[in-house]
Amino acid sequence: MPKLIRLYITQVAIGFGIAGAFVALLLWFDIANLWHLVTHSDKGVLAVVILWIANGIVFAGVQFAIAVMRLKDNDDDEPRGGHRQRIMQHYHAVIPVRVEQGQGRAFWQKR
């Protein structure tokens, strides 16, 4: 099995495990009277399963994203050199400008 697929499956399993613990803690601490709602309803088990799956999708996605971002690629550490780019130097051209005698204005200025 490829390493990336194995990484994905393990991280999704960890995410769903964390989601199961989260839902168990929600029920244990009776957040928003959830334990009472689940135990006194005929659809309580279905609600817990849906809550676990929904949280599992979120936690698995976050867990896999963290695992991918923590991957380290050792090939980037070595200097590669590459091609050196020449720096373009801008030489400014000197353009002589005639100034009319007495006026003090250049020829491009409006009169």
Contacts in CASP RR format, 6 or more apart in sequence:
PFRMAT RR
TARGET T0000
AUTHOR 0000-0000-0000
METHOD contacts of the structure
MODEL  1
MPKLIRLYITQVAIGFGIAGAFVALLLWFDIANLWHLVTHSDKGVLAVVI
LWIANGIVFAGVQFAIAVMRLKDNDDDEPRGGHRQRIMQHYHAVIPVRVE
QGQGRAFWQKR
7 64 0 8 1.000
7 67 0 8 1.000
7 68 0 8 1.000
8 64 0 8 1.000
11 60 0 8 1.000
11 61 0 8 1.000
11 63 0 8 1.000
11 64 0 8 1.000
11 67 0 8 1.000
12 60 0 8 1.000
12 61 0 8 1.000
12 63 0 8 1.000
12 64 0 8 1.000
14 60 0 8 1.000
14 63 0 8 1.000
15 56 0 8 1.000
15 59 0 8 1.000
15 60 0 8 1.000
15 61 0 8 1.000
15 62 0 8 1.000
15 63 0 8 1.000
16 52 0 8 1.000
16 56 0 8 1.000
16 59 0 8 1.000
16 60 0 8 1.000
17 56 0 8 1.000
17 59 0 8 1.000
18 56 0 8 1.000
18 59 0 8 1.000
18 63 0 8 1.000
19 52 0 8 1.000
19 55 0 8 1.000
19 56 0 8 1.000
19 58 0 8 1.000
19 59 0 8 1.000
19 60 0 8 1.000
20 52 0 8 1.000
20 55 0 8 1.000
20 56 0 8 1.000
22 55 0 8 1.000
22 59 0 8 1.000
23 48 0 8 1.000
23 51 0 8 1.000
23 52 0 8 1.000
23 55 0 8 1.000
26 34 0 8 1.000
26 51 0 8 1.000
27 34 0 8 1.000
27 35 0 8 1.000
27 38 0 8 1.000
27 48 0 8 1.000
28 35 0 8 1.000
30 36 0 8 1.000
37 44 0 8 1.000
37 47 0 8 1.000
38 44 0 8 1.000
38 45 0 8 1.000
38 47 0 8 1.000
38 48 0 8 1.000
41 47 0 8 1.000
97 106 0 8 1.000
97 107 0 8 1.000
98 106 0 8 1.000
98 107 0 8 1.000
99 105 0 8 1.000
99 106 0 8 1.000
99 107 0 8 1.000
100 107 0 8 1.000
105 111 0 8 1.000
END
